Amino acid sequence: MTGAGQTPPPGWYADPSGAPGMVRWWDGSAWSDVMMPSGPGVAVRSTPADAAPRPADPEPVPAKEPDRPSGPSRAWTVAVAIVVVVAAVIGTLLAIRSGEDADRTASPPSSGADPAPPSAAGPTFPPGTVRIIDRAAGISYPYLGEGWSEFDLGMQLETTETTGQYFTTQDDTPDGGLFISQCTSGPVDPRYGGAADLQNTVTRLGTSVRGNYYPGPNELEVLRDEPRTVDGRPAHLYEFELSWDVPGYDATGERAALLLIDVGRPEPALLYVSIPNTHAELYGVINRVIDAVEVL
């Protein structure tokens, strides 16, 4: 049991900010920066007392008003204050006039560089978004909620178009890029194969993402390689876990799943979900998304 004064154990808790239907991961000492909807496969601690609330801001302590001087002493203080204010006003007027004269005689040197643009986060989804609709691929799947941005990092090599969501897990990797967790989709590039042999096509896609998006050398453990049915359409799931020991990366491994679906079009649809082990508490997202895919 959890005794008084003990830190609540790691787990999913109702979001402390009160977002309806959302849960946030508590790692034992701090809240995760990513939320997800509660639902099947997400074990949420049901006792509100178990969750560690965000600490309330301390009540401000009013400053004690200093004792007011009285009699001749107070009058002398007021006179001194008036003299100081007058001197400050005169000094300010002289400084302004001096600055105006300087502006007439000289211009400051210019570097010729434009000011740095403000930093911007990835685009967010419209309020009320529940599912991501990928019309190019012909599928839809759940939007994972606050903390996941709309995918805007360019097209993936394995698909002819890319749609989906992601969040950054490391800003500056040794190769100068970002390390992300993602849930994306798109029509498969014909170079990798088609719907006639889903298993071989998805295996080739898995080899491609392993070589293109992960540190090397790495080791591969296949977790699932199985045929499935999605909305009555043939599909194949290829899920694996990679591990590596490469300096400069926060993560030392990642779990990824590729679901290839014959949607009745020339190119099958690829759903690609990846979670680095720095956010292993989100591994449940993989099943949650895969089990909720629909064909348009």
C-alpha positions as a printed NumPy array, in Angstrom:
array([[  0.   ,   0.   ,   0.   ],
       [  1.019,   3.613,  -0.364],
       [  1.713,   5.201,   3.006],
       [  1.248,   8.827,   3.843],
       [  3.94 ,  11.03 ,   2.398],
       [  5.098,   8.404,  -0.148],
       [  5.448,   9.273,  -3.836],
       [  2.709,   7.618,  -5.959],
       [  4.035,   4.761,  -8.131],
       [  4.493,   5.192, -11.897],
       [  1.344,   4.712, -13.951],
       [ -1.444,   6.312, -15.939],
       [ -3.587,   8.801, -14.003],
       [ -6.457,  11.058, -14.959],
       [ -4.963,  14.22 , -16.411],
       [ -4.308,  16.59 , -13.468],
       [ -5.447,  19.598, -15.507],
       [ -8.906,  18.032, -15.776],
       [ -9.015,  17.317, -19.549],
       [-12.027,  14.982, -19.95 ],
       [-11.265,  11.443, -21.103],
       [ -7.481,  12.012, -21.106],
       [ -4.762,  10.367, -19.032],
       [ -1.201,  11.436, -18.374],
       [  1.792,   9.259, -17.382],
       [  3.34 ,   9.778, -13.947],
       [  6.917,   8.387, -13.918],
       [  7.205,   8.311, -10.143],
       [  8.609,  11.808,  -9.791],
       [  7.127,  13.988, -12.56 ],
       [  4.339,  14.115, -15.157],
       [  5.061,  13.101, -18.76 ],
       [  4.705,  15.837, -21.396],
       [  2.387,  13.697, -23.539],
       [ -1.238,  12.732, -22.883],
       [ -3.403,  10.114, -24.558],
       [ -7.093,   9.18 , -24.474],
       [ -8.121,   6.608, -21.879],
       [ -9.561,   3.39 , -23.243],
       [ -8.914,  -0.32 , -23.781],
       [ -5.336,  -1.332, -23.053],
       [ -4.695,   1.688, -20.814],
       [ -4.63 ,   0.769, -17.111],
       [ -5.69 ,   3.94 , -15.303],
       [ -5.344,   4.168, -11.535],
       [ -8.887,   4.674, -10.351],
       [ -8.266,   6.109,  -6.88 ],
       [ -7.957,   9.893,  -7.168],
       [ -5.818,   9.991,  -4.018],
       [ -3.148,   7.918,  -5.777],
       [ -2.406,  10.672,  -8.28 ],
       [  0.146,  13.278,  -7.383],
       [ -1.513,  16.662,  -7.916],
       [  0.369,  19.548,  -9.365],
       [  1.659,  21.645,  -6.459],
       [ -0.423,  24.728,  -5.837],
       [  1.206,  28.095,  -6.053],
       [  2.031,  29.392,  -2.57 ],
       [ -0.151,  32.185,  -1.245],
       [  1.648,  35.511,  -1.537],
       [  2.704,  36.98 ,   1.795],
       [  1.754,  40.658,   1.979],
       [  4.683,  42.898,   2.63 ],
       [  4.641,  44.714,   5.927],
       [  4.013,  48.398,   5.455],
       [  6.932,  50.356,   6.876],
       [  6.283,  52.743,   9.708],
       [  5.527,  56.22 ,   8.406],
       [  7.774,  58.971,   9.707],
       [  5.989,  61.828,  11.452],
       [  6.66 ,  65.41 ,  12.477],
       [  9.713,  67.345,  11.261],
       [ 11.497,  64.171,  10.188],
       [  8.738,  63.329,   7.684],
       [  8.713,  66.882,   6.276],
       [ 12.486,  66.733,   5.731],
       [ 12.125,  63.398,   3.906],
       [  9.459,  64.838,   1.594],
       [ 11.644,  67.824,   0.738],
       [ 14.602,  65.599,  -0.151],
       [ 12.365,  63.414,  -2.344],
       [ 11.132,  66.467,  -4.276],
       [ 14.7  ,  67.573,  -4.957],
       [ 15.624,  64.088,  -6.223],
       [ 12.606,  63.938,  -8.563],
       [ 13.35 ,  67.373, -10.04 ],
       [ 16.984,  66.4  , -10.642],
       [ 15.915,  63.163, -12.356],
       [ 13.525,  65.025, -14.677],
       [ 16.216,  67.53 , -15.674],
       [ 18.702,  64.711, -16.302],
       [ 16.194,  62.826, -18.479],
       [ 15.462,  65.912, -20.623],
       [ 19.183,  66.484, -21.162],
       [ 19.696,  62.827, -22.135],
       [ 16.821,  62.932, -24.638],
       [ 18.182,  66.105, -26.261],
       [ 21.669,  64.603, -26.407],
       [ 20.263,  61.449, -28.044],
       [ 18.394,  63.509, -30.653],
       [ 21.586,  65.394, -31.528],
       [ 23.456,  62.107, -31.892],
       [ 20.768,  60.75 , -34.253],
       [ 21.243,  63.746, -36.522],
       [ 24.992,  63.209, -36.866],
       [ 25.539,  59.447, -37.039],
       [ 23.725,  56.175, -37.82 ],
       [ 24.527,  52.925, -35.985],
       [ 26.367,  50.296, -38.077],
       [ 24.151,  47.558, -39.564],
       [ 25.112,  43.887, -39.778],
       [ 22.845,  43.445, -42.789],
       [ 21.226,  40.364, -41.196],
       [ 17.502,  39.984, -40.725],
       [ 16.321,  39.457, -37.166],
       [ 16.025,  35.797, -36.163],
       [ 12.512,  34.434, -36.738],
       [ 10.603,  33.313, -33.651],
       [ 10.737,  29.595, -32.951],
       [  7.546,  27.704, -33.792],
       [  6.21 ,  24.323, -32.697],
       [  4.738,  21.833, -35.118],
       [  1.237,  22.606, -36.385],
       [ -1.617,  21.509, -34.17 ],
       [ -4.809,  19.741, -35.171],
       [ -8.126,  21.641, -35.223],
       [-10.077,  21.626, -31.942],
       [-12.342,  18.609, -31.68 ],
       [-10.134,  16.325, -33.817],
       [-10.716,  12.686, -32.865],
       [ -9.365,  10.778, -35.862],
       [ -6.759,  11.433, -38.541],
       [ -8.211,  10.965, -42.025],
       [ -5.605,   9.983, -44.621],
       [ -7.522,  10.161, -47.891],
       [ -4.436,   9.542, -50.007],
       [ -3.809,   6.194, -48.284],
       [ -7.486,   5.38 , -47.769],
       [ -7.419,   4.836, -43.986],
       [ -8.171,   6.62 , -40.72 ],
       [ -6.896,   6.097, -37.163],
       [ -7.074,   7.804, -33.739],
       [ -5.582,  11.191, -33.008],
       [ -3.551,  10.658, -29.844],
       [ -4.281,  13.993, -28.198],
       [ -2.403,  16.882, -26.653],
       [  1.354,  16.83 , -27.183],
       [  1.135,  15.236, -30.65 ],
       [  1.657,  17.675, -33.535],
       [  0.564,  17.328, -37.131],
       [  3.367,  15.691, -39.135],
       [  5.233,  18.393, -41.065],
       [  8.735,  16.93 , -41.385],
       [  8.582,  16.123, -45.076],
       [  7.747,  12.974, -46.963],
       [  8.987,   9.579, -45.817],
       [ 10.957,   7.535, -48.311],
       [  8.572,   4.575, -48.084],
       [  5.379,   6.433, -49.012],
       [  4.401,   8.731, -51.855],
       [  2.577,  11.036, -49.395],
       [  2.819,  11.263, -45.611],
       [  0.103,  12.135, -43.097],
       [ -0.002,  11.743, -39.336],
       [  1.244,  12.929, -35.963],
       [  4.48 ,  13.088, -33.998],
       [  6.275,  14.612, -31.035],
       [  9.97 ,  15.337, -30.572],
       [ 11.88 ,  13.233, -28.045],
       [ 15.355,  14.695, -28.698],
       [ 16.047,  18.059, -30.336],
       [ 19.653,  17.646, -31.433],
       [ 20.96 ,  14.217, -32.415],
       [ 24.58 ,  13.52 , -33.469],
       [ 23.567,  13.745, -37.133],
       [ 22.034,  17.188, -36.551],
       [ 18.405,  16.119, -36.799],
       [ 15.459,  15.382, -34.535],
       [ 14.546,  12.123, -32.849],
       [ 10.782,  11.661, -32.804],
       [  7.952,   9.382, -31.839],
       [  5.517,   9.106, -34.712],
       [  2.276,   7.663, -36.001],
       [  2.138,   8.276, -39.754],
       [  0.592,   6.807, -42.882],
       [  0.597,   7.01 , -46.651],
       [  0.331,   5.066, -49.921],
       [  3.312,   2.734, -50.346],
       [  5.925,   3.707, -52.906],
       [  5.618,   1.068, -55.7  ],
       [  9.365,   0.399, -55.53 ],
       [  8.791,  -1.615, -52.334],
       [  6.126,  -3.901, -53.795],
       [  2.363,  -3.997, -53.68 ],
       [ -0.687,  -5.724, -52.278],
       [ -0.075,  -9.002, -54.15 ],
       [  2.405, -10.102, -51.45 ],
       [  1.779,  -8.05 , -48.314],
       [  4.249,  -9.943, -46.129],
       [  7.24 ,  -9.49 , -48.428],
       [  6.32 ,  -5.847, -49.086],
       [  6.032,  -4.94 , -45.41 ],
       [  9.29 ,  -6.764, -44.615],
       [ 11.076,  -4.671, -47.237],
       [  9.496,  -1.547, -45.758],
       [ 10.723,  -2.563, -42.303],
       [ 14.265,  -3.   , -43.618],
       [ 14.052,   0.449, -45.209],
       [ 12.917,   2.321, -42.085],
       [ 15.517,   0.477, -39.992],
       [ 18.295,   1.666, -42.286],
       [ 16.993,   5.189, -42.85 ],
       [ 15.749,   6.416, -39.467],
       [ 17.687,   4.687, -36.685],
       [ 21.249,   4.833, -35.321],
       [ 23.529,   2.043, -36.406],
       [ 24.706,  -0.503, -35.812],
       [ 21.541,  -1.81 , -34.197],
       [ 20.07 ,  -5.173, -33.304],
       [ 16.628,  -6.355, -34.425],
       [ 14.112,  -8.475, -32.517],
       [ 10.934,  -9.306, -34.415],
       [  7.925,  -9.238, -32.094],
       [  5.075,  -9.935, -34.547],
       [  4.988, -10.943, -38.204],
       [  1.41 , -11.949, -38.879],
       [ -1.487, -11.597, -41.306],
       [ -4.48 ,  -9.577, -40.129],
       [ -7.791,  -8.258, -41.359],
       [ -8.66 ,  -4.544, -41.179],
       [-12.29 ,  -3.65 , -41.918],
       [-12.582,  -6.85 , -43.903],
       [ -9.492,  -6.066, -45.995],
       [ -6.295,  -8.204, -46.034],
       [ -3.41 ,  -6.736, -44.013],
       [ -0.071,  -7.755, -42.546],
       [  1.548,  -6.564, -39.308],
       [  5.314,  -6.422, -38.856],
       [  6.405,  -5.247, -35.392],
       [  9.965,  -5.187, -34.117],
       [ 12.216,  -3.765, -31.443],
       [ 15.602,  -2.223, -32.196],
       [ 18.442,  -1.673, -29.733],
       [ 21.715,   0.216, -30.114],
       [ 24.58 ,   1.673, -28.14 ],
       [ 25.478,   4.858, -29.974],
       [ 26.835,   7.926, -28.093],
       [ 24.807,  11.116, -28.325],
       [ 21.352,   9.543, -28.441],
       [ 19.001,   9.734, -25.473],
       [ 17.244,   6.538, -26.563],
       [ 18.996,   3.182, -26.716],
       [ 16.17 ,   1.455, -28.544],
       [ 12.763,   1.778, -30.144],
       [  9.645,  -0.28 , -30.717],
       [  8.066,   0.083, -34.148],
       [  5.122,  -1.446, -35.978],
       [  4.283,  -1.366, -39.679],
       [  0.75 ,  -2.309, -40.695],
       [  0.268,  -2.798, -44.43 ],
       [ -3.336,  -2.839, -45.672],
       [ -4.779,  -3.761, -49.053],
       [ -7.336,  -0.956, -49.359],
       [ -8.43 ,  -1.965, -52.87 ],
       [ -6.244,   0.622, -54.584],
       [ -3.125,   0.185, -56.742],
       [ -0.915,   0.983, -53.727],
       [ -1.543,  -0.533, -50.283],
       [ -1.703,   1.772, -47.249],
       [  1.134,   1.811, -44.723],
       [  0.61 ,   2.764, -41.074],
       [  3.919,   3.274, -39.227],
       [  4.017,   3.705, -35.439],
       [  7.287,   4.147, -33.529],
       [  8.002,   4.825, -29.831],
       [ 11.578,   5.225, -28.47 ],
       [ 12.381,   3.58 , -25.141],
       [ 12.745,   7.   , -23.501],
       [  8.927,   6.957, -23.623],
       [  8.334,   3.248, -23.065],
       [  5.209,   4.086, -21.08 ],
       [  3.584,   4.846, -24.458],
       [  4.179,   1.391, -25.978],
       [  0.457,   0.724, -25.467],
       [ -0.249,   3.346, -28.136],
       [  0.842,   0.844, -30.794],
       [ -1.969,  -1.633, -30.131],
       [ -4.436,   1.155, -29.498],
       [ -3.868,   2.649, -32.955],
       [ -3.546,  -0.626, -34.882],
       [ -6.75 ,  -2.036, -33.4  ],
       [ -8.697,   1.119, -34.314],
       [ -7.647,   1.55 , -37.982],
       [-10.514,   1.869, -40.44 ],
       [-10.548,   1.695, -44.228],
       [-12.252,   4.673, -45.891]])
